[in-house]
Every structure is written in structure tokens, then in C-alpha cells.
């Protein structure tokens, strides 16, 4: 089937979702938060060898908590997990969260981080890292419209030879169900074919959302060369692509996890190599349940196919829209 984008070509085309960014240019790092206007069903799948996470165990289908209030993607390595505390604080002030007794609510905010500690930014922040405040600011800025490229959790992201970034994309199935992806792309691998300007995700591009170049013909001789970032630091766990795939379909926790599994196909289509021992690659799957469309077996296949395709497009858009900043260690795609 042919996919079409939603009106914004952002994950917020999925009804019931808002996204906010906060970043520090001197730090070359930041945080992105996805807020659920109503608690939503979620799952997670980790396929990288070096993940950094918070509250992901509760997302497993056999565990008790059924819904969450927000998801956080953050730079800062393990320090960046503090961002979820800032998001929790903002949600608590708004009276959101899991009610444990009258008047006492606990916002449920799973989080994942990427490694952007060696990207040229000033990480001498003193006693406490700034990510709690960045998380709070990101939550307060959340909207249906948000910036991608060099923004939020993608502010300091790098790929093999190019700046990484924050990406998003959406598509609408024939029955009206919407699928959206949000990703902070900071992989050890390359998102382009060899050293060309052509994206590995080219077969899934809709229109010219990341340049419209397609695949090079013929393929360059270096197309399958193992181009990686920080080859001399393979033991430093200095990478990771983290993302969210969301839909307005009604899903169970198990189905939300399957959606996350399918979205990892987008990593494999858009990044070479991916899911390595030094990447913490992770995808959250989320379902708002706002659509009334039924999911029959055929629709389910379309849904999971769209999850992978949309994630691949979001990754390419992250790199395509990255912008230069002082002190960058790598060029932007637009400068190649």
C-alpha cells in the first residue's frame, strides 16, 4: 500500500500527543519529551547492547501499570535520566499521574538516553547536571508543533561522519489510523550510502522530505564499507539511537511492544550498522486509542509495516534537517 503523511509530518499527527524540546547550546545537549494528553498504553523494545533507561520494566506486558503519562528522550548519557524527574515535576503540578490515593498522584515517565558527552560541548556543569531543569522546560513547552533537526535530545547527536539530530515523521493508513515516529539519532553507524548524500532510508521517502535523491545508481563502491563513528573508542559505549513510535489505534501492552519491535526495522533500514554492542538502541511503542478503526489481520500488517517505514523516514529527516553550530565536530548533511 502507498502511505501518505499526516498534516504536520510529525508524531503529533497522532491525536492526543504533544512534544516539547529544551536544549543548551553551550552544553551541546538537550531533552525531548512526549506528553500524553490522556494516559496511554505503552511498550518498549531494546536491541542495542548499551542502553540507558528509567522505568522501562513496568512497560513489559506482564507487569501491572497499564498506562503512562509521558516519555523522555534525552542527551547526557546516564546524567540525562534526571530529565524525567523534571517532567514528573511539571506533570505533578498539573495534577497528572497514577492515583495511589485521593490527592496523591505519581506521574509515570519512562525515559531513555543517548551518549553525547564527547561532541565538543562544555560538560563542566558543577555539582548537578542540568537535565532535570531541561526536562521541566521541555514539558512546559510541549505543543503539537515542534522543531526537528538540531533540537532537543538531538542537539548534540552525531553519526558516522555527519551531525545527527532529532527527527519525526507520520503516515496515515487507508483506514485512517495514524502512525508517527520521533527519534534522536546518534548512531555509531552511517545514515547515508557510503560517503554519498543518499540516505539508506530512500525507498521509504514520501515526496522530498529528506531531499528526494533516492538511491545512487550505480551504488558507490564504498556503499557497504563499515563506516562508524569513534572507531578508536569502540569500548566507550559512545552512541545510541532512541525513538518512539506511536499510533492512535487501540492496542494492548503486548501489541504496543510489538509495534516497538517493528519500528526497529526502521533503524535497520536507515542506519548501517545498527544495534551494535556500543549502541543503546531502544524504541518505545505507544497507543493513544483515539481512533475508532478496527484492527483486523490485514490492518495489523499495515500498521507494523508503517511503524518501520515511518521510523526510517524520521531518522533520515533528523540528519537532513541538522543545522551547523559553533564548535561542531562533524559537518551537517547540507554541507556534504
HUKA-V706077 format. One line per field, one symbol per residue. psi: psi as a letter, one per 40 degrees, with the letter a starting at -180 (. if undefined). A space follows every 10 residues. Layout:
BEGIN
psi = ???
END
This chain:
BEGIN
psi = ihiiiidefi deehheiihi iiihdddfia ihhhhhdihi iiiihheieg ihihfddeei deidhdiidi ihhiaeadde eddddddddd dddefiihhd ihehihhhgi iiiihfefee ihegeadhie dddddddddd ehidhiiibg ibeedeiiag eiiaahiiii ihideehihi ihihhfidai eihbfiehid edeehhbfdf dfeaiihihi dedeighiif defdeeffah hhihhiieih iidddddddd ddddddddde hhiifideif hihhhihded iehihidddd dddddddddd dddddddddd eiiiiheidi iidee.
END
